[in-house]
Amino acid sequence: MVDKRWESYTNFLEDMGERPEGKQIDRIDNSGNYTKENCRWATPRENSRNKYDTHIVEYRGKMAPLIELIEKSGISYQTVISRIKVGWDLERALTQKPFKPAEHLMKKVTDGKTIYESISQAAREYGVATPTVQYWLKNKKQHWEYV
């Protein structure tokens, strides 16, 4: 619902000012009305992330959109999401830099020091999907050692 005061464009301008270049009107609380107290000028990116379906998480004591944390981490979206899906906590998923594809895993799997009970166990440790590990093994022409 739009504030009745804003039925006059003059009142809207008085409350919000001219639209800054590259900005659009955004409600701070999406369940609230379009009022001076609940609106701001925001970039399209800010506006698109201020939606009911944006995944907000607690990280280091603060609430933030997951997508923003992923972007700041420098790790790909798919990598972080895969890590979370296989059980990594958010801190580890956002801070552990990715390994070079397969090289580190292949060494650990085949050097006799680390033997995984299953491909899925290795996938969980490395924060990737099980088919990714299978692909690495197939393309590196390595065979899996079971305990």
C-alpha positions as CSV (number, residue, x, y, z in Angstrom):
1,M,0.0,0.0,0.0
2,V,1.3,3.5,-0.9
3,D,1.2,6.3,1.6
4,K,-1.8,8.6,0.7
5,R,0.6,11.5,1.0
6,W,2.4,10.2,-2.1
7,E,-0.7,10.6,-4.2
8,S,0.9,14.0,-4.8
9,Y,4.2,13.8,-6.6
10,T,5.3,17.0,-4.9
11,N,4.9,15.2,-1.5
12,F,6.8,12.2,-2.8
13,L,9.7,14.4,-4.0
14,E,9.7,16.2,-0.6
15,D,10.0,12.9,1.2
16,M,12.3,11.0,-1.0
17,G,14.1,13.5,-3.2
18,E,15.0,13.1,-6.8
19,R,15.9,9.6,-7.9
20,P,19.7,9.2,-7.9
21,E,21.1,7.9,-11.1
22,G,21.1,4.1,-11.2
23,K,18.8,3.8,-8.2
24,Q,15.3,2.6,-7.7
25,I,12.7,2.8,-4.9
26,D,13.0,-0.1,-2.5
27,R,11.0,-1.0,0.7
28,I,13.3,-1.7,3.6
29,D,10.7,-4.1,5.1
30,N,8.9,-5.8,2.2
31,S,5.9,-6.6,4.3
32,G,5.5,-2.8,5.1
33,N,4.0,-0.1,3.1
34,Y,5.5,2.4,0.7
35,T,6.2,5.2,3.2
36,K,9.0,7.7,3.8
37,E,10.1,5.6,6.9
38,N,10.1,2.3,5.0
39,C,11.6,3.3,1.6
40,R,15.0,4.1,0.3
41,W,16.8,4.5,-3.0
42,A,18.7,1.3,-3.7
43,T,20.8,-0.1,-6.5
44,P,19.0,-2.8,-8.6
45,R,21.3,-5.4,-6.9
46,E,20.4,-4.2,-3.4
47,N,16.7,-4.2,-4.4
48,S,16.8,-7.7,-5.9
49,R,18.4,-9.1,-2.7
50,N,15.8,-7.5,-0.5
51,K,13.1,-10.1,-1.2
52,Y,11.3,-12.6,0.9
53,D,13.1,-15.5,-0.7
54,T,16.6,-14.2,-0.2
55,H,18.5,-16.8,1.9
56,I,19.6,-14.9,5.1
57,V,22.2,-16.6,7.3
58,E,23.9,-15.8,10.5
59,Y,27.7,-15.6,10.0
60,R,30.2,-14.4,12.6
61,G,27.4,-12.9,14.7
62,K,25.7,-10.9,11.9
63,M,22.8,-11.7,9.6
64,A,23.5,-11.4,5.9
65,P,22.3,-12.7,2.5
66,L,24.2,-15.9,1.7
67,I,24.9,-14.7,-1.8
68,E,26.8,-11.7,-0.5
69,L,28.9,-13.8,1.8
70,I,29.7,-16.1,-1.1
71,E,30.7,-13.2,-3.4
72,K,33.0,-11.7,-0.7
73,S,34.6,-15.2,-0.1
74,G,36.0,-15.3,-3.7
75,I,34.9,-18.9,-3.9
76,S,32.4,-19.9,-6.6
77,Y,28.7,-20.0,-5.7
78,Q,28.5,-23.7,-6.8
79,T,31.5,-24.7,-4.7
80,V,30.1,-23.1,-1.5
81,I,26.6,-24.5,-2.1
82,S,28.0,-28.0,-2.8
83,R,30.1,-27.8,0.4
84,I,27.0,-26.9,2.5
85,K,24.9,-29.7,0.9
86,V,27.5,-32.3,1.9
87,G,27.6,-31.1,5.5
88,W,30.3,-28.5,5.8
89,D,29.6,-25.7,8.3
90,L,29.2,-22.2,6.8
91,E,32.6,-20.9,8.2
92,R,34.6,-23.7,6.5
93,A,32.5,-23.5,3.3
94,L,33.2,-19.8,2.9
95,T,36.9,-19.8,4.0
96,Q,38.6,-22.9,2.8
97,K,40.2,-22.1,-0.6
98,P,39.4,-24.7,-3.3
99,F,41.9,-27.3,-4.2
100,K,43.2,-27.6,-7.7
101,P,40.9,-30.0,-9.5
102,A,41.8,-33.5,-8.6
103,E,45.5,-33.2,-8.0
104,H,45.4,-33.0,-4.3
105,L,42.6,-35.5,-4.0
106,M,44.4,-38.0,-6.3
107,K,47.6,-37.7,-4.3
108,K,45.8,-38.3,-1.0
109,V,43.8,-41.2,-2.4
110,T,46.7,-43.0,-4.0
111,D,49.7,-42.2,-1.9
112,G,49.0,-44.9,0.7
113,K,48.6,-42.4,3.5
114,T,45.0,-41.5,3.2
115,I,42.5,-44.1,2.1
116,Y,38.8,-43.2,2.1
117,E,36.1,-45.7,3.0
118,S,34.0,-44.4,0.1
119,I,33.9,-41.9,-2.7
120,S,31.2,-40.1,-0.8
121,Q,33.4,-39.7,2.2
122,A,36.1,-38.1,0.1
123,A,33.5,-35.9,-1.6
124,R,32.3,-34.7,1.8
125,E,35.8,-33.9,2.9
126,Y,36.5,-31.9,-0.2
127,G,33.1,-30.2,-0.4
128,V,32.2,-31.5,-3.8
129,A,29.5,-33.8,-5.1
130,T,30.2,-37.5,-5.3
131,P,29.9,-37.5,-9.1
132,T,32.7,-34.9,-9.2
133,V,35.1,-37.3,-7.4
134,Q,34.0,-40.1,-9.7
135,Y,34.8,-37.8,-12.7
136,W,38.2,-36.9,-11.3
137,L,39.1,-40.5,-10.8
138,K,37.9,-41.6,-14.2
139,N,39.8,-38.7,-16.0
140,K,43.0,-39.2,-14.0
141,K,42.8,-42.9,-14.7
142,Q,43.2,-43.7,-11.0
143,H,41.5,-46.5,-9.3
144,W,39.9,-46.2,-5.9
145,E,41.3,-48.0,-2.9
146,Y,38.8,-49.3,-0.4
147,V,39.5,-50.2,3.2
